[in-house]
Amino acid sequence: MSPDSQLLAGFDAGQTHTTCRLATLAGEPIAEGKGPGVGHLAAPEGPKRFQEALRESLVRARAKLVDCQAPQAIWPLAAAAIGASGIEHGSPVQQQGLQLAVASLGLSEDRLVVTGDERTALAGAFPDGEGIVVISGTGTIALGRDRSGHHHRCGGWGWLLDGAGSAMDIGRDGLSLSLRMADGRHPDGPLRPALWHALGLEPQNPQSPQQIKARVVMPNFGPAGFAALAPVVEQQAAAGDELARGILQRHGEALVEMVVAVAKRLQLVSPPVSALGGAITHLNHFRQAYLLALSAALPEGIPQEPAGDGCAGAISLAASRLDPSERYWPA
């Protein structure tokens, strides 16, 4: 097989879903596949979910090539990089993830990079220099890099401890407020019935609060269940609900708090800043709240669209594992 007849794989593994992008050795993307999300590797199903996410997203990416009868469908992987939620750089969890990736993808350790999804996002957004990424999806985290290559992360300490600025916390705060409305601690408003309808519950049923209490502790609810309610908060904000707008404003400010902390630690004077993730991308009022807070707290910061996404960053990290001088290529 020709040395060029191999592929790079870049994985962006979040809590909701995983994307695998396949590219040629020149970095040209040729196919993508979606798989399930991942959880922390220390969780009971964490290792199993991690491996399933890698395998299923890779299989589906290859299936796209099969469907169009592309010859690359049978090309082996030369290297891969995985940016995954919950992987702490330099931790035992990172080493565990590396071993799981070896078993899942059939590559040797020297042909793999396993790191946090914030690092692949940063590599994709700012491939050539300094910058800060703040990610708001199901969870949230910020990471920056200076011109000398020093990094600093902020936030991202798990949904039970540190989710401010995330879709999960937006949905949870909205639902919490709806229960305070239901028991009389806060005046009722349109946000409550909107959220309860989204859960398939009857707003006038006196048993609905008890059903909510039971549902949120079910194993299949978790962060994704709360995050699914964030678009409802956004919709109510768009309709003029001041309470919903207040929730989005608080969480926009929480994202900026992380950005400011990273900029100060790395002594970045006028850093380019990219906001990434499903929540900040798709919830317009939330994004506007973030941008207003950023202009007030870090006026010298430069909001900037990323050069590439997390998969692009992962592919670049995978390519860094290739060394033409090595006797790696098959004859």
C-alpha positions, -999 to +999 in steps of 0.1 A: +000+000+000+013+035-008+023+056+021-002+082+010-030+056+012-037+062+049-059+085+069-059+109+098-088+108+122-098+137+145-124+131+172-144+158+190-160+139+219-185+159+239-211+149+265-239+149+240-223+134+209-189+126+193-178+136+158-151+117+139-136+135+109-114+116+085-088+134+064-059+126+040-024+129+052-024+163+037-051+173+061-079+174+035-112+164+052-131+136+033-158+123+057-175+127+090-195+104+113-215+110+145-215+088+175-227+089+211-213+112+237-188+105+264-187+108+302-159+111+327-138+080+326-141+077+364-179+072+361-191+036+362-198+035+324-171+060+315-146+037+298-173+018+279-189+050+267-156+064+256-147+034+235-182+031+220-181+068+210-148+063+192-158+031+174-193+042+164-183+076+151-154+061+131-176+034+117-201+060+106-174+082+090-161+052+070-197+043+060-199+077+043-169+067+022-185+033+014-217+049+004-200+070-023-177+041-032-146+061-023-113+041-024-104+057+010-130+036+027-105+008+032-075+030+040-061+023+074-055+051+100-020+065+102-027+085+133-055+099+154-062+125+180-091+127+204-103+158+222-128+145+249-148+161+276-135+152+310-099+144+299-075+164+321-042+172+305-013+155+324-036+134+346-039+096+351-073+100+333-054+111+302-032+080+303-063+058+308-080+075+278-048+068+257-049+031+266-086+029+257-079+046+224-052+021+216-076-007+222-104+009+202-085+022+172-057-003+168-030+023+168+002+024+189+006+051+216+030+071+195+003+075+168-023+088+192-031+120+210-058+119+237-065+152+255-093+175+266-117+188+240-107+223+250-072+217+237-083+204+203-107+234+201-078+258+208-056+241+183-084+244+157-093+280+165-058+295+167-034+271+149-006+297+146-006+318+178-021+331+210-058+332+218-085+321+242-114+297+235-144+296+258-166+266+252-203+265+262-221+233+253-236+208+277-207+218+299-183+247+298-145+255+300-120+281+289-084+277+277-058+301+265-023+300+250+003+328+249+029+333+222+054+312+241+031+282+241+021+284+277-015+273+285-040+282+312-074+266+317-103+279+337-136+262+347-147+228+335-146+211+369-176+189+362-213+195+360-219+189+397-194+215+407-188+240+380-212+244+351-219+282+351-222+294+315-233+260+302-265+248+286-269+224+315-268+252+341-291+274+320-317+246+318-313+237+354-316+273+366-348+277+345-363+245+359-353+255+395-370+288+390-401+271+377-404+251+409-400+282+430-429+297+410-449+265+416-446+266+454-451+303+458-416+316+464-416+335+432-444+351+411-456+328+383-446+335+347-446+320+312-412+303+317-428+277+340-454+263+317-430+264+287-405+243+306-430+219+319-446+214+285-411+206+272-409+179+297-442+165+286-459+176+318-492+194+325-485+229+340-518+228+359-513+193+374-504+197+411-484+165+408-460+179+381-435+192+406-431+158+422-427+143+388-399+167+380-382+159+412-383+122+404-373+127+367-341+147+373-325+119+394-331+093+368-299+079+353-309+088+318-316+125+326-283+140+339-265+169+323-280+163+288-315+164+303-310+198+318-291+210+287-321+201+265-341+228+284-317+256+276-334+263+242-367+268+260-351+295+282-338+311+250-372+310+234-388+327+263-361+353+264-367+360+227-404+364+236-396+391+261-395+372+294-372+392+316-366+363+340-354+342+311-332+370+299-318+374+334-307+337+334-290+341+301-273+373+312-259+357+344-245+328+324-230+351+297-212+369+325-200+336+339-183+328+306-166+362+305-154+356+341-134+326+328-121+345+298-109+374+320-092+349+344-073+332+315-062+366+300-049+378+334-030+346+341-013+345+307-009+383+306-026+386+273-032+423+265-055+422+235-063+385+231-084+372+203-113+353+218-135+326+202-167+314+218-175+278+208-200+251+216-236+244+208-251+267+235-232+298+226-235+291+188-273+283+187-288+304+215-287+339+201-298+359+232-273+340+252-245+348+228-255+385+228-254+385+266-219+370+265-207+396+239-220+425+259-204+412+291-171+407+272-170+442+259-176+456+294-152+433+313-124+429+286-128+458+262-094+451+247-104+415+239-111+408+202-141+385+195-131+363+166-144+334+146-123+303+150-100+294+121-113+258+125-133+236+148-123+209+173-121+182+147-097+204+127-076+209+158-076+172+164-065+164+129-036+189+132-026+171+165-028+138+148-007+150+119+020+161+145+024+124+153+037+117+117+074+117+111+085+110+075+119+101+088+105+071+107+103+037+091+066+036+098+051+033+063+045-001+050+066-012+020 
